[in-house]
Amino acid sequence: MTAKIYRPARNAMQSGKGKADMWLLEYEPELRQTADPLMGWTSSADMKQQLRLTFETKEQAIEYAERNGIAYWVEPEAPVRPQRKAYADNFKWGRIDNWTH
């Protein structure tokens, strides 16, 4: 049983950095999902897929996995690239995008 330790991506509706500094430990699926013949819903007998542990730091998540004998792998963090924006660019002459209003 292998676990993945990673920092989740921000929600598309999120502009701030709130709750973006937590790390998650999730188990990789062991059994494949099956479709219910009546309703067509997918299900699995693997209950560890439902487990999702949060940690404040990557080191805490690694320490937890090692302490409990869980095989793990750490997904590398994506680099944060700040976008340079200026309010004056909305009114710039010769801008690429059309003015919407």
Backbone torsions as a table, in degrees:
resi	resn	phi	psi	omega
1	MET	NA	123.4	-177.0
2	THR	-113.2	143.1	177.2
3	ALA	-115.9	150.9	177.3
4	LYS	-110.7	129.8	176.7
5	ILE	-110.1	123.8	-177.1
6	TYR	-155.1	165.2	172.8
7	ARG	-102.7	119.6	-175.4
8	PRO	-69.4	153.6	176.7
9	ALA	-73.4	154.8	178.0
10	ARG	-70.9	154.1	176.0
11	ASN	-67.8	148.6	179.4
12	ALA	-64.1	-23.8	-179.9
13	MET	-88.4	1.3	-176.8
14	GLN	-98.3	128.1	175.5
15	SER	-107.5	-22.6	-178.9
16	GLY	-92.2	-173.7	-177.8
17	LYS	-108.3	16.3	178.4
18	GLY	-65.6	134.9	179.9
19	LYS	60.9	20.3	179.9
20	ALA	-97.7	0.0	-176.3
21	ASP	-104.6	13.1	179.5
22	MET	-94.1	156.2	178.3
23	TRP	-115.1	144.4	-178.4
24	LEU	-115.8	147.2	171.2
25	LEU	-120.0	117.0	179.3
26	GLU	-127.8	143.9	177.8
27	TYR	-82.2	143.5	173.8
28	GLU	-75.8	146.7	-178.9
29	PRO	-67.3	134.7	177.1
30	GLU	-95.9	-36.6	-179.6
31	LEU	-111.0	145.4	179.2
32	ARG	-79.6	156.5	-179.0
33	GLN	-78.9	146.8	178.8
34	THR	-120.1	153.9	179.2
35	ALA	-93.8	135.9	175.8
36	ASP	-70.5	129.6	-175.9
37	PRO	-67.0	-28.3	-176.8
38	LEU	-82.7	-54.4	-174.4
39	MET	-97.2	-21.8	-178.6
40	GLY	85.2	6.5	178.2
41	TRP	-72.8	148.9	177.1
42	THR	-91.7	143.6	178.8
43	SER	-148.6	167.8	179.1
44	SER	-148.2	151.2	177.4
45	ALA	-87.4	-2.0	-179.4
46	ASP	-85.3	105.1	-176.4
47	MET	-80.3	-16.0	-179.2
48	LYS	-73.0	-12.9	175.3
49	GLN	-66.9	-23.0	-178.6
50	GLN	-83.6	-12.1	-177.1
51	LEU	-83.4	129.2	-179.4
52	ARG	-142.2	109.0	-177.5
53	LEU	-102.5	138.0	179.0
54	THR	-109.7	145.3	178.9
55	PHE	-136.8	155.8	-179.9
56	GLU	-78.4	-32.8	-179.4
57	THR	-132.1	162.3	177.9
58	LYS	-67.0	-35.8	-179.5
59	GLU	-64.5	-37.3	177.3
60	GLN	-64.9	-39.8	179.3
61	ALA	-66.7	-41.2	178.7
62	ILE	-66.4	-42.2	179.0
63	GLU	-62.2	-41.0	178.0
64	TYR	-62.3	-44.7	-178.7
65	ALA	-64.9	-42.2	179.8
66	GLU	-69.2	-38.1	-179.3
67	ARG	-65.3	-34.0	-178.4
68	ASN	-98.5	6.9	176.5
69	GLY	69.1	34.3	-179.5
70	ILE	-96.7	126.0	173.4
71	ALA	-70.6	136.2	-175.1
72	TYR	-142.8	163.7	168.2
73	TRP	-141.0	145.9	-175.4
74	VAL	-105.3	124.2	176.9
75	GLU	-80.7	128.1	-178.1
76	PRO	-66.3	150.3	179.9
77	GLU	-75.3	143.0	174.0
78	ALA	-77.8	139.0	179.6
79	PRO	-68.1	142.4	179.6
80	VAL	-89.3	119.3	179.0
81	ARG	-111.7	106.8	179.7
82	PRO	-69.7	140.9	178.1
83	GLN	-92.8	130.8	178.8
84	ARG	-84.3	121.3	-179.0
85	LYS	-133.1	149.7	174.3
86	ALA	-138.9	142.3	179.6
87	TYR	-63.7	-32.2	-178.3
88	ALA	-66.4	-21.2	178.7
89	ASP	-65.5	-21.6	176.7
90	ASN	-64.3	-25.5	-175.4
91	PHE	-113.3	13.6	-175.5
92	LYS	-69.0	139.7	177.6
93	TRP	-75.8	135.4	177.9
94	GLY	78.7	25.2	179.7
95	ARG	-69.9	154.2	-174.9
96	ILE	-72.3	-45.0	-178.1
97	ASP	-78.9	151.5	176.4
98	ASN	-75.0	151.3	175.0
99	TRP	-76.8	128.3	-170.9
100	THR	-91.7	-11.6	-180.0
101	HIS	-148.3	NA	NA
